[in-house]
Amino acid sequence: MEVVNLLVVEDDDEIRHLVTRELEKEGYHVDAVGNGDDAYTFFTHRKYALIILDLMLPGLDGFEVLRKIRSKEQVPVLILSAKDAEADKIVGLGLGADDYLTKPFLIGELIARVKAQLRRYLYYQPTNDENTPPLLQYQDLEIDLNTYSVRVGETSISLTAKEFAILKCLMSEPHRVFSKSQLFERVWEEPYSSDVDENTVMVHIRRLRKKIEKDPSNPKYIQTVWGIGYRLGSNDKT
C-alpha cells in the first residue's frame, strides 16, 4: 500500500505528540514540527497528502505558512487552532484552507475530518460520471476533468480541490441555480446544517471568483441569484 505522508504543524508539544500518535495508529506517515519556518522547509522537501496547521506559531505564523503553501500547491490544509473567532475562520478559508477545527477538539473528530479530506484529495475521480464529458466549456472558461486543469482564455488557473468541485458542479449544468445547501452537500459530502456552512460556501465562491473573473465584483461566470444561491452564467440560455 502506498504510504500517505501527513505534516502536523503545532507548537504545543502535548497536542503535537497526541495528533501524531493517533494518525500513525491509522497507518499514516507523519512529520511533526513546532514552528512555521520548519513547516515550510518540510513542505518544500516532501510531498504531502494533507497538512494540519496551527495558526499561532513561532517564526512564520500559520496564515503566512498557508499563503506560501497555496502559492505552490493545492494540498488539503486543515487548520487546527485556538483562534475560534468567525473572522479568523473566514480569513483561513479565504486563504485556501479546506477545513477549520477549533481547540479544544475531540481526536476522533479530527481523524474523521482528516480521512474525509484524504478521500476527496487522493481518490477523487472526476470522470466517474459517464454522463459528464471530460471537457466542460462555457464561453472562454474551460475545465478538463481528465487533467484536473482550468483555463480562462489562454490563462491557466490553479484551483483547490473544493474550488474545482464547485466549478465542475456549476459548469455541469449551466444556467441552473444551485442553492448554498446543494453546493455544500455536493462538494463537502456532508449535511448542510448551519450558518457556518453557508459562510463556507460564500468564502469559496468569493475565492473562486477572484481566480476566474476579470472583475469579481461584476462576475461574468458565477452569478448570484439573491436569496437562492448561484448559477453559471445568466438566465439567458441563448
N, C-alpha and C positions, 0 to 999 in steps of 0.2 A: 504493500500500500504506500502511495506517495506521502512523504512527510509534509505536514501542513505547518508552516512557520508562523508564529504569532509574536508580536512585540508588545510588551507591557511597559508603559511609562508611568511610574508612580513613585513619588518621593517618600511616601510613608512606608517604612520598612515592613511593618506588620501586614499592611494591606498588600504590598507588592509580593511578599512571600506567600500569603494566602491565595491570591489570584493565580500566581504561578503554579503553586502546588495543585490546585483544583483543575486548572487547564491541562497540566501534564497528566493528571489522572484520566482525562478524556482522550489522551493519546496524541496531543499536540506537542510540537517542539516550541518551547517558549524562551525568548530572550527577554530579560527584565533589566531595566535601567531606572535610575532615580533622578535624572535631570534632563533638561531639554537638549543640551548640547550632545550628550551621549545618544539620546534618542535619534537625532538627525544623523549622527555618524553611523549608527547601526542601520538605519533606514537606507542609507546610500550604499551599504555593503552587502545587503542580503535582501532577497525577495520575500516579502511577507504577504500572507493572505488576509491579515486583519491586524489593526493596531488599536490597542486600548490606551487611551491618552488622558492623563490628568491635566488640568488647566493651570493649577498653581504649582509651578516647578522652579527649582533653581536654574540659573542660566537662562536659556530661551524659555519663555513661558509657553503654555500649551497652545495658545492662539497662534503664536509665531511658528511653532513646530507644525501646526496644521496648515498654515499658509505655505510653508516650504514643501510639505508633502504634496499638497494639491497642485503646486506649480510643476510637479514632476510626474505624479502618478495618481490613479484613481482607486487605490486600495481602500477597502472599507475602514473607516475610523469610528470607533465607539468611544465617546467621551465619558469618562468616569470622574466626577468632580463634586466637591462640596459646594460649588457655586450653583445654587439652585434657583436663582432669580430668573424670571422668564426672559429678561433681556439677555442674560448670558447664554441661555439655551438658543435663543434666536440668532445671536451672533455666531455661536458654534455651528449651528446648522447652516447658517448663511455662508460660512467659510468653507463648508464642504463636508462636515461631519455627517455620518449616516445614522447615528443613534446617539442618545444622551441619557445617561443614568446617573442619578444623584446619590451622594453618600448621606447617611448610611444606606447600604444596599444589602439585598439577600444574594448570597453567592449563587444560589440556584437560578435566580432571575438573570444574573449576569451570564451564566453558562448558556441559558436558553437563548439570550439575545445574541451571544457570540455564534451559536450554532445557526440561528436564523440568518445572520449576515453572511456566514460562510456558505450556506445553501444557495443564497442568491448570487454570490460572487463566484463561487467555484463551479456550481452546477447549473447556472443559468443557461438555458438553451433557447435562444430567440427564434429558432427555426422549427420548434416543435409543433407549432400550429400550422397544419398543412394548408389552411385557408389564407394564411398571411404570406404574401410574396416576399422573397428575400430582400427586395429593394423597394422602399417606400419613398414617394416623392410628393411634394406639394410646392408648386411654383419652383423656386430655386433652392428649396430645402430638401435634403435627401438623407435618409439613413439606410445603411446596409446592415441587415440582420446577420449576415454571414461573417462580416469582418468587424461588427460592432463599432462602425465608424459613422460619423456625421459630417455633412458638408453643407455650407450655405454658399451657393455660387461656387467659387473656386477655393474657398477657405475651409480648411478642416477645423472642426470644433471638438474639443475634449470635454466629455461629459462623465459624471459619476454614473454608477450602475442605476441608481434610482432616477436620476435625471433622464437617462436613456430610456428607462422603462416608462416614465411619464410621457415622453415624447412619442415613443412607439405606440402607446395606448391612444393618444390623440390622433396620430397620423394613420392609425389603422382604420379609423372611421372619421374622415374629415367632415367638419360641419356638425357632427353630433355633439351635443352638450353633455359633458360629464360632471356630475356633482363632485364636491370635495370628498365626500364619503366614498363614492365609487372609485375615484382615483386612489385614495388611500388604501382601500381594501384590495385593489388590483396590484398595486405596486408594493405595499408593505406586507400584504397577505395576512393581515390581522384585522379584527373587528374595529370599526370606527366608532369611537365612544366618547370623545371629549373635545373641548376647545383646544387642547394641546395638539391633538391630531389635525385639527383644522389649521392651526398655525404652522404645523409641519408641512402640510401641502402648500400653503401660501408661500412659505420661505423657499421651498424647492422650485415652485413656479417662478418666483421672482429671480432666483439664481439662474434658472434655465433661460428666462427672457434676456438676462444680461449677456448670455453667451451667444444666443442665436438671433436676437433682434438688433437691428441697426439703431432703433430708438425704443428702448424698453418701456418708456412712459407712453408711447404710442405704438403698441405692438402690431406687427403685420401678420404674425403667425398665430400666437397663442392669445386668443381673445377672452376677456372676462365677460361672462353673462351674469349681470348683477343679481344677487340673491339666489343663484343656482350653482354656477361653477365655471367651467372653462370649455372651450372648443378650439379646434384648429381652423383658422380662417373665419370669414364672416358667414352669415346665414344665406348668402347669395351663392348657390351651388353652380352657377353657370361659369 
